[in-house]
Amino acid sequence: MSRLWVGVLFGGRSGEHAISIRSSRYVVDSIDRSRFDMVLVGIDRAGGWHLCSETHYRTIEREVTGAGTIKVVAVPRAGRCGLLDPDNPGRSLPEIDVVFPILHGPYGEDGTIQGLLDLLDVAYVGPGVLGAALCMDKDVCKRVLRDAGLPVVPFETVTDRRWSREPGAVRVAAARLGTPLFVKPANLGSSLGVARVTSAAELDRAVERALSLDSKVLIERAIDGREIECAVLGNDEPQASVPGEIVPGEAFYSFDDKYADDSRARLLIPAPLAENLREQVRELAVRAFTALQCAGMARVDFFLEKTTGQLYINELNTIPGFTSISMYPKLWETSGVSADVLVTRLIELALERHAARRRNAT
C-alpha cells in the first residue's frame, strides 16, 4: 500500500473547540508514520481552515488562530481533498486521501462536516451524514432507538417555541416523569448545559439555561444507577469492546468531571459486571450502532439501574473523546487494540466505506 495523506481536522466552531484540540493529540501521536503522512488542519471558532506545520500544531493549546498558519479552503480533487491558499492560488499544497475529523459537537459531529466531505468525494473516518445527525440530536436518537426496540430512559422534549407558549404543560409533563430529573440540550456534548433538578423552580432555571445553548432540550427521569460505556468499531460488521464503568466524582458526570485536571472521576476497565451482563452491554451497543446507521466508531453510553438491574442506552458519541482520560481508546486498549492499531483500523474503515460509496451508480 502506497503512503497516504491523512488530514486531521481539529478545533471547530462548537463549545468543545478546546477539547477537540486535546483529542487530536491522540491521533497525531498514534498514527503509523511508516504508512501515513499527515496534514494538520485547524478550524478556528469562526469556521476558517488553517494549514499548520507539526511544529506549530504542538504550540496550540486552547484555540486555533491564523497566526503561524496558512489560510486554506478545501477543493475537490477526484476522490481526494485538495487545499487551496486563496491568497496564493499557485502555491503547491498537499492533497488529502482520507480525513480524520476530531471535531466534537455542532459543525463537526452533527453531519455538517460529513456532508462537506461527501461533496468533496473524499474518504473520512466515522459515520456519514445520517448516522452523525441521528446521534447528535438526543431527541431523535432516543426515538429511533425506542422504535428499534432498544431501552431508553423516559423523556420529554421541549422546544424553545413550546416553552414560550405552554410552560405549564411542560411542567406537568415533567412532573409525570418524577424527580429528580436531568435537563440537557439536545445537540451538545461533553455535558455542556446539563443540570440535575429536584424542584419546579430548578426545572425552570435549567430549561431556560439549556435553551440558551440549544433550541431543543430534553427532560429525562434521573436513573439511580451506574454509568457503563462500550466502544464499537467497524462498518457492516461492527465489534464491541469490553465495557467500562465511570464512577463520577460529582453528583453526575459533569464537564469538569470529564476534563478538569483535578477530576475525582474514576474509570473502571473492564467494568465489574457479571459475564452475562457484559455480553448484554456489548450486544446492545452493536444493535444501537447499527440502528443509528453508524460507521467507523462510536462510544455507546448506558445507565445500569441499581434497583432493577435494567440497562438503558443513554446516547451514542460518533466522534468520542480521545484525550488522555477518554474512555474510547482506553476500552480498546484493554480489549487488546493498541493506539496505533486503532488509528490505522479507523483509517482503513474510512477507505473501505468510501470505496463502497464510489461503486454506487450516480
C-alpha positions in Angstrom: 0.0 0.0 0.0 1.5 3.4 -1.0 1.8 6.1 1.5 -1.4 8.1 2.1 -2.0 11.6 3.2 -4.3 11.7 6.3 -5.9 15.1 7.1 -6.5 15.6 10.8 -9.2 18.2 11.4 -9.4 19.7 14.8 -10.8 22.8 16.6 -14.1 23.8 15.1 -16.9 26.2 15.8 -18.6 24.4 18.8 -18.1 25.0 22.5 -16.0 21.9 22.5 -13.2 23.6 20.5 -10.5 23.2 23.1 -11.5 19.5 23.8 -11.2 18.8 20.1 -7.6 20.1 20.1 -6.8 17.8 23.1 -8.4 14.8 21.4 -6.5 15.3 18.2 -3.2 14.8 20.0 -4.0 11.1 20.4 -4.4 10.6 16.6 -1.3 12.7 15.8 0.8 10.8 18.3 -0.5 7.4 17.4 -0.6 7.5 13.6 1.7 5.0 11.8 4.3 7.3 10.3 5.6 4.4 8.1 2.3 4.3 6.2 0.8 7.7 6.5 1.8 11.3 6.1 -0.2 13.9 8.0 -1.9 17.2 7.0 -2.9 19.2 10.1 -5.8 21.5 9.6 -7.1 23.6 12.4 -10.6 25.1 12.2 -11.0 28.4 14.1 -14.1 29.4 16.0 -15.4 31.3 13.0 -15.1 28.3 10.7 -11.9 29.3 8.9 -9.5 26.5 7.9 -5.7 26.8 8.7 -3.0 24.5 7.5 -0.5 24.0 10.3 3.0 22.6 10.4 3.5 20.0 13.1 5.9 22.3 14.9 3.2 25.0 15.1 0.5 22.4 15.9 2.4 21.4 19.1 2.2 25.0 20.3 -1.6 25.2 20.0 -3.3 24.7 23.4 -6.8 26.1 23.7 -7.6 27.9 20.4 -6.9 27.7 16.7 -5.8 31.1 15.3 -4.4 32.2 12.0 -1.0 33.1 13.4 1.7 30.9 12.0 -0.6 29.0 9.7 -1.7 29.1 6.0 -5.3 30.0 5.5 -6.8 27.4 3.1 -10.1 26.3 1.6 -11.0 22.7 0.6 -11.5 21.8 -3.1 -12.4 18.5 -4.8 -9.6 16.6 -6.5 -11.1 13.4 -8.0 -11.5 11.4 -4.8 -9.1 13.5 -2.7 -9.4 16.7 -0.8 -7.3 19.5 -2.2 -6.2 22.6 -0.3 -6.1 26.0 -1.9 -4.4 29.1 -0.5 -6.8 31.9 -1.6 -4.1 34.5 -1.2 -1.6 32.5 -3.3 -3.6 30.1 -5.6 -0.5 28.9 -7.3 1.1 27.6 -4.1 1.6 23.8 -4.1 -0.2 22.2 -1.1 -0.7 18.5 -0.2 -3.9 16.6 -1.3 -5.6 14.6 1.4 -6.6 10.9 0.8 -8.6 10.4 3.9 -9.8 12.9 6.6 -9.8 12.1 10.3 -12.2 14.7 11.8 -11.7 15.1 15.5 -14.4 17.8 15.8 -16.8 17.5 18.8 -20.3 19.0 18.9 -22.1 21.1 16.3 -20.4 21.6 12.9 -18.3 18.5 13.4 -20.3 15.7 14.9 -23.8 16.6 13.5 -23.5 15.6 9.9 -22.4 19.0 8.6 -18.7 18.3 8.1 -19.7 14.9 6.8 -21.8 16.5 4.2 -19.0 18.7 3.1 -16.6 15.8 2.9 -19.1 13.8 0.8 -19.4 16.7 -1.6 -15.6 16.7 -1.9 -15.8 12.9 -2.5 -13.1 12.1 0.0 -12.9 9.3 2.5 -13.3 10.2 6.1 -13.4 8.5 9.5 -16.7 8.0 11.2 -20.3 7.8 10.1 -22.0 9.5 7.2 -24.4 12.4 7.3 -27.4 10.4 8.5 -25.6 8.5 11.3 -23.9 11.6 12.6 -27.1 13.7 12.5 -29.2 11.0 14.2 -26.7 10.5 17.1 -26.1 14.2 17.6 -29.8 15.0 18.2 -30.6 13.3 21.5 -34.3 13.6 21.0 -34.3 11.9 17.5 -31.7 9.4 18.6 -33.8 8.2 21.5 -36.9 8.0 19.3 -35.0 5.8 16.7 -33.6 3.6 19.5 -37.1 3.3 21.1 -38.7 2.3 17.7 -35.9 -0.3 17.2 -37.0 -1.9 20.5 -34.0 -0.7 22.5 -34.3 0.5 26.0 -34.1 4.3 26.7 -34.8 6.4 29.7 -38.3 8.0 29.7 -38.0 11.6 28.5 -39.9 14.7 27.4 -38.8 17.0 24.6 -39.1 20.8 24.9 -38.5 23.3 22.1 -37.9 27.0 22.5 -41.4 27.6 21.0 -43.2 25.2 23.2 -41.5 26.6 26.4 -42.5 30.1 25.4 -46.1 29.1 24.7 -47.0 26.5 27.2 -44.6 26.3 30.1 -47.4 25.0 32.4 -47.9 21.9 30.1 -44.1 21.3 30.2 -44.1 21.4 34.0 -47.0 18.9 34.1 -45.2 16.5 31.7 -42.0 16.8 33.7 -43.9 16.0 36.9 -45.2 12.8 35.4 -41.5 11.7 35.0 -41.0 12.0 38.7 -37.9 13.5 40.5 -35.1 14.0 40.3 -34.7 14.9 36.7 -32.0 15.8 34.2 -32.3 18.7 31.8 -29.9 18.7 28.8 -29.5 20.5 25.5 -30.5 18.1 22.6 -27.4 18.8 20.4 -24.4 19.4 22.7 -21.9 17.0 24.1 -19.4 16.9 27.0 -22.2 17.5 29.5 -22.4 21.2 28.4 -25.6 22.7 29.8 -26.7 19.6 31.7 -28.4 20.2 35.1 -29.9 17.9 37.7 -33.1 19.3 39.2 -35.3 18.3 42.1 -37.9 21.1 42.2 -40.2 23.2 39.9 -38.1 26.3 40.4 -34.9 24.4 39.5 -36.6 23.0 36.4 -37.5 26.4 35.1 -33.9 27.7 35.5 -32.4 24.5 34.0 -34.7 24.6 30.9 -34.0 28.3 30.3 -30.3 27.7 30.7 -30.4 24.8 28.3 -32.5 26.7 25.8 -29.9 29.5 25.8 -27.5 26.9 24.3 -29.8 25.0 22.0 -33.3 25.4 20.6 -34.4 22.0 21.8 -33.8 20.3 25.2 -34.6 17.0 26.9 -36.1 16.4 30.3 -35.3 12.9 31.5 -36.1 10.9 34.5 -32.9 10.5 36.6 -31.7 7.0 36.9 -30.1 5.9 40.2 -27.5 3.7 38.5 -24.1 3.0 37.3 -22.6 4.6 34.1 -21.4 2.0 31.7 -19.7 2.6 28.4 -18.8 0.4 25.5 -16.7 1.2 22.4 -17.8 0.0 18.9 -15.5 -0.3 15.9 -16.4 -1.3 12.3 -18.7 -0.7 9.4 -21.0 -3.5 8.3 -19.7 -6.0 10.9 -19.1 -3.8 14.0 -17.3 -5.2 17.0 -17.7 -4.1 20.6 -15.0 -3.7 23.2 -15.1 -4.8 26.8 -17.4 -2.5 28.8 -16.1 0.1 31.2 -17.6 2.0 34.1 -17.3 5.6 35.1 -17.6 6.4 38.8 -18.3 10.2 38.8 -16.5 12.4 41.3 -19.6 14.7 41.5 -23.3 14.2 41.6 -23.2 13.3 37.9 -20.5 13.0 35.2 -20.2 16.8 34.5 -18.0 18.7 32.1 -15.5 19.4 34.9 -15.6 15.8 36.0 -14.7 14.8 32.4 -11.9 17.2 31.7 -10.6 19.1 34.8 -7.1 18.2 35.8 -8.3 17.7 39.4 -11.2 15.5 38.4 -12.1 12.8 41.0 -13.9 10.6 38.5 -12.6 7.1 38.2 -12.6 4.8 35.2 -13.0 1.0 35.9 -11.9 -1.0 32.9 -13.2 -3.6 32.5 -16.4 -2.8 34.4 -17.1 -5.1 37.3 -20.1 -6.8 35.8 -21.3 -10.4 35.7 -20.3 -12.0 32.4 -23.9 -12.3 31.1 -24.4 -8.5 31.8 -21.1 -7.7 30.0 -22.3 -9.6 26.9 -25.7 -7.8 27.1 -24.0 -4.4 27.1 -21.9 -5.5 24.1 -24.9 -6.8 22.2 -27.0 -3.7 22.8 -24.0 -1.5 21.8 -23.8 -3.2 18.4 -27.5 -3.1 17.9 -27.7 0.6 18.7 -24.7 1.3 16.4 -26.5 -0.5 13.6 -29.9 1.0 14.2 -28.5 4.5 14.0 -26.6 4.0 10.8 -23.2 4.4 12.4 -19.8 3.5 10.8 -16.2 3.5 11.8 -16.5 4.3 15.5 -18.9 5.2 18.3 -19.0 5.1 22.1 -22.3 3.8 23.5 -23.2 5.1 26.9 -25.5 3.2 29.3 -27.2 3.5 32.6 -27.5 0.4 34.7 -30.3 1.0 37.3 -29.3 -0.2 40.7 -32.7 -1.3 42.0 -33.9 -3.2 38.9 -30.7 -4.2 37.0 -32.3 -2.6 33.9 -29.9 -1.3 31.2 -30.8 1.9 29.4 -29.0 3.3 26.4 -28.2 7.0 27.2 -26.6 8.2 24.0 -24.0 7.4 21.2 -21.0 9.6 20.5 -19.8 9.2 16.9 -16.6 11.2 17.4 -15.8 10.2 21.0 -13.1 11.9 23.1 -9.5 10.9 22.5 -8.0 12.7 25.4 -5.7 11.1 28.0 -8.7 10.3 30.2 -11.2 9.4 27.5 -12.9 6.0 27.6 -13.0 5.1 23.9 -9.2 4.5 23.4 -8.9 3.0 26.9 -11.6 0.5 26.3 -9.9 -0.7 23.1 -6.5 -0.8 24.7 -7.9 -3.1 27.4 -9.6 -5.2 24.6 -6.1 -5.7 23.1 -6.2 -3.0 20.4 -3.2 -0.6 20.8 -3.4 3.1 19.9 -1.5 2.8 16.6 -3.6 -0.2 15.5 -6.8 1.5 16.4 -6.0 4.7 14.4 -4.9 2.6 11.5 -8.0 0.5 11.6 -10.2 3.6 11.7 -8.4 5.0 8.6 -8.8 1.6 6.8 -12.6 1.5 7.6 -12.9 5.1 6.2 -11.2 4.0 2.9 -13.4 0.8 2.7 -16.6 2.8 3.1 -15.6 5.4 0.6 -14.7 2.8 -2.0 -18.1 1.1 -1.5 -19.9 4.5 -1.9 -17.9 5.2 -5.2 -19.2 1.9 -6.6 -22.7 3.1 -6.5 -24.0 4.5 -9.8 -24.6 8.2 -9.9 
